[in-house]
Amino acid sequence: MVEYHSRKTDVPPSSAGWKPKYVVVEGIVSKPHVIDMYYNKKDYDKAVAETLAKKRKVSVKVKSWSLIGARLVTSKLNFVHYGEEKQPWYYFVLVTNKGRSIKIAHPIVDGIEPVFEGVKRALENANIGSFVGES
């Protein structure tokens, strides 16, 4: 689940404020230091197949943001409780070099940890980002 329409780093006030997306960090389809968002895994798989088939442009819609100059606002996974949900949602917040706030969440910690670790690794390996911790 993602939210990227606001420059604010606060999470949406309800689970309805999140959009379902399939998030990939530095995937086979993207350039280095880029985070991509697809409607679902099927769209990502199609983009990969088209890329491997050397198509000029993938036919699925992709939202992409550069991680160059980006920073993590949350140095660790945080969680939020929504009244309509049984379990807390785990999330982290990333701010791009253009000030775009990207919030990524998942209702299961195992579902978000690989994305969070991928973002941290992309920022650390290239020395392009910084961590501004928030508890």
C-alpha positions as CSV (number, residue, x, y, z in Angstrom):
1,M,0.0,0.0,0.0
2,V,1.3,3.5,-0.8
3,E,0.5,7.1,-0.5
4,Y,2.4,9.7,-2.5
5,H,0.0,12.6,-3.3
6,S,0.9,14.7,-0.3
7,R,4.2,16.4,0.7
8,K,3.3,15.7,4.3
9,T,5.1,12.9,6.0
10,D,2.1,11.9,8.1
11,V,0.3,8.6,7.2
12,P,-3.3,8.8,6.0
13,P,-5.9,9.1,8.7
14,S,-7.6,5.8,7.6
15,S,-6.7,2.7,5.6
16,A,-8.8,4.1,2.7
17,G,-6.1,6.8,2.2
18,W,-3.7,4.1,0.9
19,K,-3.5,2.8,-2.7
20,P,-2.6,-0.8,-3.4
21,K,0.6,-1.0,-5.5
22,Y,3.3,-3.5,-6.2
23,V,6.6,-1.8,-5.1
24,V,10.0,-2.7,-6.6
25,V,13.3,-1.1,-5.6
26,E,16.0,-1.1,-8.4
27,G,14.3,-3.9,-10.3
28,I,15.3,-5.5,-13.6
29,V,13.1,-3.1,-15.4
30,S,14.2,0.1,-13.7
31,K,17.3,2.2,-13.6
32,P,19.7,2.1,-10.6
33,H,18.5,4.1,-7.6
34,V,14.8,4.1,-8.7
35,I,11.7,2.9,-6.9
36,D,8.9,1.7,-9.2
37,M,5.2,1.2,-8.4
38,Y,3.0,-1.0,-10.5
39,Y,-0.8,-1.7,-10.2
40,N,0.0,-5.3,-9.3
41,K,2.5,-8.1,-9.6
42,K,1.0,-9.2,-12.9
43,D,1.8,-5.8,-14.4
44,Y,5.4,-6.0,-13.1
45,D,5.8,-9.5,-14.6
46,K,4.5,-8.2,-17.9
47,A,7.0,-5.3,-17.8
48,V,9.9,-7.7,-17.1
49,A,8.8,-10.0,-20.0
50,E,8.6,-7.0,-22.3
51,T,12.0,-5.7,-21.2
52,L,13.6,-9.1,-21.7
53,A,12.0,-9.3,-25.2
54,K,13.7,-5.9,-25.9
55,K,10.5,-4.0,-26.4
56,R,11.2,-0.3,-26.7
57,K,8.7,0.7,-24.1
58,V,6.7,-1.3,-21.6
59,S,2.9,-1.3,-22.0
60,V,2.0,-1.1,-18.4
61,K,1.7,2.0,-16.3
62,V,4.6,2.6,-13.9
63,K,5.1,5.3,-11.3
64,S,8.9,5.9,-10.8
65,W,10.9,8.0,-8.4
66,S,14.6,8.5,-8.2
67,L,16.3,7.7,-4.9
68,I,19.2,10.0,-5.6
69,G,19.2,12.6,-2.9
70,A,16.3,11.0,-1.2
71,R,16.1,10.4,2.6
72,L,14.3,8.2,4.9
73,V,12.2,10.1,7.4
74,T,11.6,6.9,9.4
75,S,14.9,5.1,10.4
76,K,12.9,2.0,11.3
77,L,9.5,0.5,10.5
78,N,6.7,2.3,12.4
79,F,3.2,1.2,12.8
80,V,-0.3,2.7,12.8
81,H,-3.6,1.3,14.1
82,Y,-6.7,1.9,12.1
83,G,-10.0,1.3,13.9
84,E,-11.4,-0.7,11.1
85,E,-8.4,-3.0,10.9
86,K,-7.6,-5.9,13.3
87,Q,-3.8,-5.6,13.1
88,P,-1.5,-2.6,12.9
89,W,-0.1,-1.5,9.6
90,Y,3.7,-1.2,9.3
91,Y,5.1,1.7,7.3
92,F,8.0,3.9,6.4
93,V,8.3,7.3,4.9
94,L,10.7,8.4,2.2
95,V,11.2,12.0,0.9
96,T,12.6,12.4,-2.6
97,N,15.1,15.2,-3.5
98,K,12.2,17.1,-4.9
99,G,10.3,17.0,-1.6
100,R,7.8,14.3,-2.6
101,S,6.7,12.3,0.4
102,I,6.3,8.6,-0.4
103,K,4.7,6.5,2.3
104,I,4.8,2.7,1.9
105,A,2.8,0.4,4.2
106,H,1.8,-3.2,4.6
107,P,-0.5,-4.9,7.2
108,I,2.1,-7.7,7.7
109,V,5.7,-6.8,8.7
110,D,7.1,-9.6,6.5
111,G,5.4,-7.9,3.6
112,I,7.2,-4.6,4.0
113,E,10.6,-5.5,5.4
114,P,12.1,-6.5,2.0
115,V,11.0,-3.2,0.5
116,F,12.3,-1.2,3.5
117,E,15.7,-3.0,3.4
118,G,15.9,-2.5,-0.4
119,V,15.4,1.2,0.0
120,K,18.0,1.4,2.8
121,R,20.5,-0.6,0.8
122,A,19.9,1.5,-2.3
123,L,20.5,4.7,-0.3
124,E,23.5,3.3,1.6
125,N,25.4,1.6,-1.2
126,A,25.4,4.6,-3.4
127,N,25.9,7.1,-0.6
128,I,23.1,9.1,-2.0
129,G,20.7,9.4,0.8
130,S,20.6,10.1,4.5
131,F,18.6,8.9,7.5
132,V,16.6,11.3,9.6
133,G,15.3,9.2,12.4
134,E,11.8,9.4,13.7
135,S,10.6,7.0,16.3
